[in-house]
């Protein structure tokens, strides 16, 4: 093969790869998860700690250069309930998506499963809000009791020569200032918000289509150029940006999805392999569950049809599904190592049939 033929072959391979990547971008949506709630934190100040300054200059310096941090307005156990509910929701999306430059890309192969799980985590999130509302009075009293300990310490700092316990009026005044920072029951519940939005990856073809539509409306006299010239110019700039950054965008997407899945599966397989080698006995149910989780992960996220991974996992699935004592530990170990080695290879499409016609951005 001549040098010129090799050059054209490389170009053709790149074209196929690019078209394949653009088609894959059509096989899912970007999901944006927005979770908001009252943070239950406020800024701590020197006065609350019973710290006084000898002059205004020192006080001004401290306020400009030193910050004390924050104080919590919910008992740790209650704060953890909120944090865990929010974490479950975010982890649910992470488990069903790829982290691309546009955001969390959820392939259609994982969308239904994620949506069902997301509805459950959303319900749990608002159940926590309702539970806090139901326990509001008890929670406030617990905060009051806890901060009375701090109030006693502040009393000793303000009145170092006092031998007695802090007065009830002092503690009442001290804790009331803390409690006043806690919103009402209804305000706390209303602060819990859970929103999900979807959008497609904005491919260059779609931007160009929008430009063409506006230009046609101008030609037909339905709108004036002056009315939409800014829109056309803006979208044209974006389209040109896509052209200029084509390789970066495509490489980034493939690295975040196709390559990432292989690397992630390889990490899981390598860990399972190491655990397996440390156990001289037969394959245990713990090993089986680990491998089954890997298989399920691929079934969910293998939107690009990585046949090499699929074939290895099918062999693994057959082997680990056998009865105890019949499983071939050596064969399972070999297959796990094959998964690890596979992550070092670049994924290339064996065949490709474009789903849509793209704007020529080559």
Helices and strands as residue ranges (DSSP letters): H 3-25, E 28-36, E 41-43, G 47-49, H 56-65, E 70-72, H 76-95, E 98-100, E 103-107, H 108-134, H 136-158, H 168-179, H 185-191, E 193-199, H 204-219, H 225-244, H 246-254, I 255-259, H 260-278, H 285-301, H 307-320, H 329-342
